[in-house]
Amino acid sequence: MNVFLNNSEICVGKRVTLKDLLGGQGITPTGIAVAVNNVIIPKDEWENRFLVNGDKVTVIRATYGG
């Protein structure tokens, strides 16, 4: 199955959760928000949110500065 992570297409297994995808890509959960198909997914739902073919996952990192 193929999904998009920040506009890059990647191949993943058939039953992959959002948490699995992020961990497999080395993305730590601290300081980020994640959207699937332009909908923010609360962090406590990542473990149970299964991805489907063609999903578009966007990782938004918090930045500091002024």
mmCIF file of the C-alpha atoms, coordinates in Angstrom:
data_MODEL
# 
_entry.id   MODEL 
# 
loop_
_atom_site.group_PDB 
_atom_site.id 
_atom_site.type_symbol 
_atom_site.label_atom_id 
_atom_site.label_alt_id 
_atom_site.label_comp_id 
_atom_site.label_asym_id 
_atom_site.label_entity_id 
_atom_site.label_seq_id 
_atom_site.pdbx_PDB_ins_code 
_atom_site.Cartn_x 
_atom_site.Cartn_y 
_atom_site.Cartn_z 
_atom_site.occupancy 
_atom_site.B_iso_or_equiv 
_atom_site.pdbx_formal_charge 
_atom_site.auth_seq_id 
_atom_site.auth_comp_id 
_atom_site.auth_asym_id 
_atom_site.auth_atom_id 
_atom_site.pdbx_PDB_model_num 
ATOM 1  C CA . MET A 1 1  ? 0.000  0.000  0.000  1.00 0.00 ? 1  MET A CA 1 
ATOM 2  C CA . ASN A 1 2  ? 1.240  3.514  -0.749 1.00 0.00 ? 2  ASN A CA 1 
ATOM 3  C CA . VAL A 1 3  ? 0.765  6.605  1.387  1.00 0.00 ? 3  VAL A CA 1 
ATOM 4  C CA . PHE A 1 4  ? 2.208  10.085 1.183  1.00 0.00 ? 4  PHE A CA 1 
ATOM 5  C CA . LEU A 1 5  ? 4.304  11.491 4.010  1.00 0.00 ? 5  LEU A CA 1 
ATOM 6  C CA . ASN A 1 6  ? 4.893  15.233 3.616  1.00 0.00 ? 6  ASN A CA 1 
ATOM 7  C CA . ASN A 1 7  ? 4.287  14.867 -0.144 1.00 0.00 ? 7  ASN A CA 1 
ATOM 8  C CA . SER A 1 8  ? 6.715  11.940 -0.570 1.00 0.00 ? 8  SER A CA 1 
ATOM 9  C CA . GLU A 1 9  ? 5.167  8.633  -1.602 1.00 0.00 ? 9  GLU A CA 1 
ATOM 10 C CA . ILE A 1 10 ? 6.227  5.642  0.490  1.00 0.00 ? 10 ILE A CA 1 
ATOM 11 C CA . CYS A 1 11 ? 5.239  1.983  0.481  1.00 0.00 ? 11 CYS A CA 1 
ATOM 12 C CA . VAL A 1 12 ? 3.992  0.535  3.782  1.00 0.00 ? 12 VAL A CA 1 
ATOM 13 C CA . GLY A 1 13 ? 2.359  -2.689 4.967  1.00 0.00 ? 13 GLY A CA 1 
ATOM 14 C CA . LYS A 1 14 ? -1.358 -3.333 4.736  1.00 0.00 ? 14 LYS A CA 1 
ATOM 15 C CA . ARG A 1 15 ? -2.255 -2.785 8.410  1.00 0.00 ? 15 ARG A CA 1 
ATOM 16 C CA . VAL A 1 16 ? -0.162 0.188  9.437  1.00 0.00 ? 16 VAL A CA 1 
ATOM 17 C CA . THR A 1 17 ? -1.185 2.663  12.100 1.00 0.00 ? 17 THR A CA 1 
ATOM 18 C CA . LEU A 1 18 ? -0.182 6.281  12.151 1.00 0.00 ? 18 LEU A CA 1 
ATOM 19 C CA . LYS A 1 19 ? 2.060  5.503  15.132 1.00 0.00 ? 19 LYS A CA 1 
ATOM 20 C CA . ASP A 1 20 ? 3.726  2.654  13.166 1.00 0.00 ? 20 ASP A CA 1 
ATOM 21 C CA . LEU A 1 21 ? 4.368  4.918  10.194 1.00 0.00 ? 21 LEU A CA 1 
ATOM 22 C CA . LEU A 1 22 ? 5.927  7.674  12.266 1.00 0.00 ? 22 LEU A CA 1 
ATOM 23 C CA . GLY A 1 23 ? 8.108  5.272  14.255 1.00 0.00 ? 23 GLY A CA 1 
ATOM 24 C CA . GLY A 1 24 ? 9.208  3.473  11.097 1.00 0.00 ? 24 GLY A CA 1 
ATOM 25 C CA . GLN A 1 25 ? 10.310 6.783  9.610  1.00 0.00 ? 25 GLN A CA 1 
ATOM 26 C CA . GLY A 1 26 ? 12.237 7.757  12.756 1.00 0.00 ? 26 GLY A CA 1 
ATOM 27 C CA . ILE A 1 27 ? 9.850  10.588 13.604 1.00 0.00 ? 27 ILE A CA 1 
ATOM 28 C CA . THR A 1 28 ? 9.620  11.208 17.340 1.00 0.00 ? 28 THR A CA 1 
ATOM 29 C CA . PRO A 1 29 ? 6.247  12.343 18.691 1.00 0.00 ? 29 PRO A CA 1 
ATOM 30 C CA . THR A 1 30 ? 7.593  15.277 20.700 1.00 0.00 ? 30 THR A CA 1 
ATOM 31 C CA . GLY A 1 31 ? 6.757  18.721 19.377 1.00 0.00 ? 31 GLY A CA 1 
ATOM 32 C CA . ILE A 1 32 ? 4.736  17.652 16.352 1.00 0.00 ? 32 ILE A CA 1 
ATOM 33 C CA . ALA A 1 33 ? 1.168  17.604 15.133 1.00 0.00 ? 33 ALA A CA 1 
ATOM 34 C CA . VAL A 1 34 ? 0.010  15.141 12.489 1.00 0.00 ? 34 VAL A CA 1 
ATOM 35 C CA . ALA A 1 35 ? -2.759 15.479 9.928  1.00 0.00 ? 35 ALA A CA 1 
ATOM 36 C CA . VAL A 1 36 ? -4.184 12.748 7.709  1.00 0.00 ? 36 VAL A CA 1 
ATOM 37 C CA . ASN A 1 37 ? -5.935 14.055 4.608  1.00 0.00 ? 37 ASN A CA 1 
ATOM 38 C CA . ASN A 1 38 ? -5.883 17.581 6.100  1.00 0.00 ? 38 ASN A CA 1 
ATOM 39 C CA . VAL A 1 39 ? -7.508 16.532 9.390  1.00 0.00 ? 39 VAL A CA 1 
ATOM 40 C CA . ILE A 1 40 ? -5.439 16.833 12.595 1.00 0.00 ? 40 ILE A CA 1 
ATOM 41 C CA . ILE A 1 41 ? -5.317 13.496 14.436 1.00 0.00 ? 41 ILE A CA 1 
ATOM 42 C CA . PRO A 1 42 ? -4.995 13.784 18.240 1.00 0.00 ? 42 PRO A CA 1 
ATOM 43 C CA . LYS A 1 43 ? -1.868 12.093 19.572 1.00 0.00 ? 43 LYS A CA 1 
ATOM 44 C CA . ASP A 1 44 ? -3.904 9.682  21.708 1.00 0.00 ? 44 ASP A CA 1 
ATOM 45 C CA . GLU A 1 45 ? -5.512 8.313  18.506 1.00 0.00 ? 45 GLU A CA 1 
ATOM 46 C CA . TRP A 1 46 ? -2.296 7.591  16.582 1.00 0.00 ? 46 TRP A CA 1 
ATOM 47 C CA . GLU A 1 47 ? -2.080 4.009  17.863 1.00 0.00 ? 47 GLU A CA 1 
ATOM 48 C CA . ASN A 1 48 ? -5.584 3.157  16.624 1.00 0.00 ? 48 ASN A CA 1 
ATOM 49 C CA . ARG A 1 49 ? -5.681 5.213  13.404 1.00 0.00 ? 49 ARG A CA 1 
ATOM 50 C CA . PHE A 1 50 ? -5.047 2.764  10.561 1.00 0.00 ? 50 PHE A CA 1 
ATOM 51 C CA . LEU A 1 51 ? -3.895 4.201  7.260  1.00 0.00 ? 51 LEU A CA 1 
ATOM 52 C CA . VAL A 1 52 ? -5.454 3.331  3.913  1.00 0.00 ? 52 VAL A CA 1 
ATOM 53 C CA . ASN A 1 53 ? -3.982 3.394  0.429  1.00 0.00 ? 53 ASN A CA 1 
ATOM 54 C CA . GLY A 1 54 ? -3.471 6.954  -0.793 1.00 0.00 ? 54 GLY A CA 1 
ATOM 55 C CA . ASP A 1 55 ? -3.670 8.656  2.613  1.00 0.00 ? 55 ASP A CA 1 
ATOM 56 C CA . LYS A 1 56 ? -1.786 11.945 2.786  1.00 0.00 ? 56 LYS A CA 1 
ATOM 57 C CA . VAL A 1 57 ? 0.043  12.330 6.099  1.00 0.00 ? 57 VAL A CA 1 
ATOM 58 C CA . THR A 1 58 ? 1.463  15.717 7.033  1.00 0.00 ? 58 THR A CA 1 
ATOM 59 C CA . VAL A 1 59 ? 3.831  16.182 9.974  1.00 0.00 ? 59 VAL A CA 1 
ATOM 60 C CA . ILE A 1 60 ? 3.923  19.707 11.374 1.00 0.00 ? 60 ILE A CA 1 
ATOM 61 C CA . ARG A 1 61 ? 6.843  20.545 13.655 1.00 0.00 ? 61 ARG A CA 1 
ATOM 62 C CA . ALA A 1 62 ? 6.663  23.199 16.331 1.00 0.00 ? 62 ALA A CA 1 
ATOM 63 C CA . THR A 1 63 ? 9.245  25.929 15.861 1.00 0.00 ? 63 THR A CA 1 
ATOM 64 C CA . TYR A 1 64 ? 10.596 28.478 18.278 1.00 0.00 ? 64 TYR A CA 1 
ATOM 65 C CA . GLY A 1 65 ? 11.554 32.025 17.624 1.00 0.00 ? 65 GLY A CA 1 
ATOM 66 C CA . GLY A 1 66 ? 10.143 35.416 17.216 1.00 0.00 ? 66 GLY A CA 1 
# 
